[in-house]
Every structure is written in structure tokens, then in C-alpha cells.
């Protein structure tokens, strides 16, 4: 390049083809800017089907095109997003086909905490607008879970603190799904762990997603969309316990319960066994005391009612005495009645034989009435050669027209009955029925009473 400048100064300008000058510029740029760090705001970020990312970096005065090859993009700690201020490391190269230059990004980091906080707020608004943080979607944490699932690093103090706290409070079965909790790809592993727990044949009763404290950059995977949506879609209640008490990640808003620390998550997951036992004993004692008071109150009420009831023995004694008195008075009254009737007969001048004649006369009248009644009874009429015809419902047939309309007839004689149908002339004779006349009995009874 220096040689070319010297030639130009000597008015000996060389001639280049377009390709030659483009290649010379490319060589010069890549040699001079082989390794640079550039700070700028991402805009127009787009991932191609090939997996490569194409974007631009801008500040208030200029724009720089950039590309991230697929292999590099998969290892970046964060996903390129519009509006995110970053510091990228890479090399400047040219693109002869468009006479442009660009940076091939090899590393990317957040430009500062302010940029992360800005992105965090934008994501929070986005997810809130979608309803992912709505209280109506949150599930209740079970009171006594039999199995607790934990998504965290297999090593470190977090899992030990959770196990220790659960054992101290109320020993329960703990199932661990180890995942990285920071760095590139951690959010994918965390989301897969949550989905994996939900796909188990026997699911845990509650999940704890936990990580110890760290910087905002260290905890950033718990703000990623894939984690937020996995928590929202979980059928298992989730307790988030990320960072320290002052750290608030987006997972805390979408989780069913937020714990300030991993130890606090264990406390939310299970109650204290000794406290439950003490409460149970206290409730048991209260129940016994309540039952004793209830029984005593009912006993007092019963005793009060009993005092208002007269003595049963006295009531029976009084009633028995009254009954004996009534019986005695009845005997005397009946005896007096007979004496009065006897005296009345004496005073009226009636002789005993006269009373006997009256009785004999009434008896004779009764016998005459009985003879007349027997002469007109059904049995007497049938003995004189008459027959009594009835249908199958035991209704009397009075004329030929009724008989012709009736399929089954029964002819009653004084010594039995004969069934007759339209297809039969003879039938078996039933045994003789003893026909009694209720009217005759009633009349005879009235006459005797007279």
C-alpha cells in the first residue's frame, strides 16, 4: 500500500481492475483490523435458515453491518436482540460483491448493567401483556408434598441447603434434575428439565427451580423466554428461588411462588413436622375439652328437664287408686240399678210369668221370621228346580241377550255349579257350596237382642 502511495506521489498511478482493488482493500482492512472490540446497539437482528445471524451495530452517527456464523452463535451467552447494547469482539472484513465492509463477530457481551436492565424491563412488559404473569394462572403449592422435584446444579451449596432444610422440617422424597444454571445454553437445559418433570409417569407434587446469588449476567438465563414459557406451561406448581432476596428475575413473576432464597423455597415446600404435631395435639386437647363441655351442658339441661317431670311412681299410684275407686263405684251402681229395676217391676204389678210370656211370644215371632227368610233364600229357590247363571266375573246373567254375548258362563244348582262355554256342553261339577245368607244372620241376631 505504501508503494502504491509513493507511485501516486510520483504521478505514476497504476491501473487496477475492480477485483484487484477490492482484493487489495480487503487485505488492507483485514490486516489492520484483525482483532477489534466495538460497542454498539443491535438492530435488525435476524437468524437465517442456515443458523447464521445477520445484524447491524449502530451508535448516534454510524452503522456497521455484522454477521455471526452458526458455530459461534450457538456458544454465545446471549441471543442477539434489537435494542440490546453490546460489546462485540471480531475482525473487520469486506464484502466485494457490494463494496461494503462488516464485522465477523466472534464474541458478544452486554455493554453494561444498564443495558441488561433495559432489556429486562422490555421483556417484562411483553410477557405481562401476554398474561404470563396473571395471578389467575398460578397454582396452589401442596401442603404436604410426597415428592419434591429440584432443578439446579448437581454441585454447589444450593442443592445441599435444600436437602438439609427439607429433612429438618418434614422429610420428603427429593428428585433432582441437574442442569447448568449460567452460561451459554443454560436456559435450554433448565426448560428441558421443567418439561421432563412434567412428562414423568409419576410426577413430583412441586418443583423448585433454584440458583445461588450472582451478577445480573450470571442470572440472565432465568430471564430467557424459553424458561419463562416452560414455567408457564408446567402442570406442576413451581417455586422459584434464584439469587438472593434482592434479586428479581422474570421467572419469579411467572412462577406459582417466589422464594427469596433456595432455603426459603424448601420452607415454602414443606411445613415443620414438629409444629404440625404440636398443633395436632393442641387441636386434640381442644376437641376433648369441647366434647366434655358439650356433654356436661346436655347433662345439665337433661337434669333440669327431669326436675320438671312428676314422679312416675306417684302418677301410677294415683291412677291405680282412682281406678279401684271407679270399679267399686261401678259395682255399687250396677247393684243399685238391678234393685231399682226390681222395685220398678214390683211397683208396676207385673208378675214373673207375664215376663215369661212376653219372651216366649217374641221367640215365636222370631222363628216365624226365620222360616219366611229361609223360604225365599237362594238355596231354597235352587232346591225348587231353579238355576242361577253368572259370567266369569261372577256377575248375574238376567236374559238371553246377555248370555249370548258372554263366552264363559257358570250355572249354579242347589248341589253345585257347572261351567259352560260356547265350545263346551259339559264340564266337571264343582263341590257343593254352603251358601249362607248374611241378611238372615243379621236379622236373627237383632231379634235375639230384642
Secondary structure as UniProt FT lines:
FT   HELIX           2..9
FT   TURN            10..11
FT   HELIX           18..32
FT   STRAND          36..47
FT   TURN            49..50
FT   STRAND          53..58
FT   STRAND          63..68
FT   HELIX           70..73
FT   TURN            74..75
FT   TURN            82..83
FT   STRAND          85..95
FT   HELIX           96..98
FT   STRAND          100..110
FT   HELIX           113..129
FT   TURN            130..133
FT   HELIX           135..137
FT   STRAND          147..152
FT   HELIX           157..169
FT   STRAND          173..178
FT   TURN            184..185
FT   HELIX           186..198
FT   STRAND          206..211
FT   TURN            216..219
FT   HELIX           220..223
FT   HELIX           225..233
FT   STRAND          237..242
FT   TURN            245..246
FT   HELIX           250..254
FT   STRAND          257..258
FT   HELIX           262..269
FT   HELIX           273..307
FT   HELIX           312..348
FT   HELIX           352..375
FT   HELIX           378..383
FT   TURN            384..385
FT   STRAND          388..391
FT   TURN            392..393
FT   HELIX           400..405
FT   STRAND          408..413
FT   TURN            414..415
FT   STRAND          416..421
FT   TURN            422..423
FT   HELIX           438..449
//
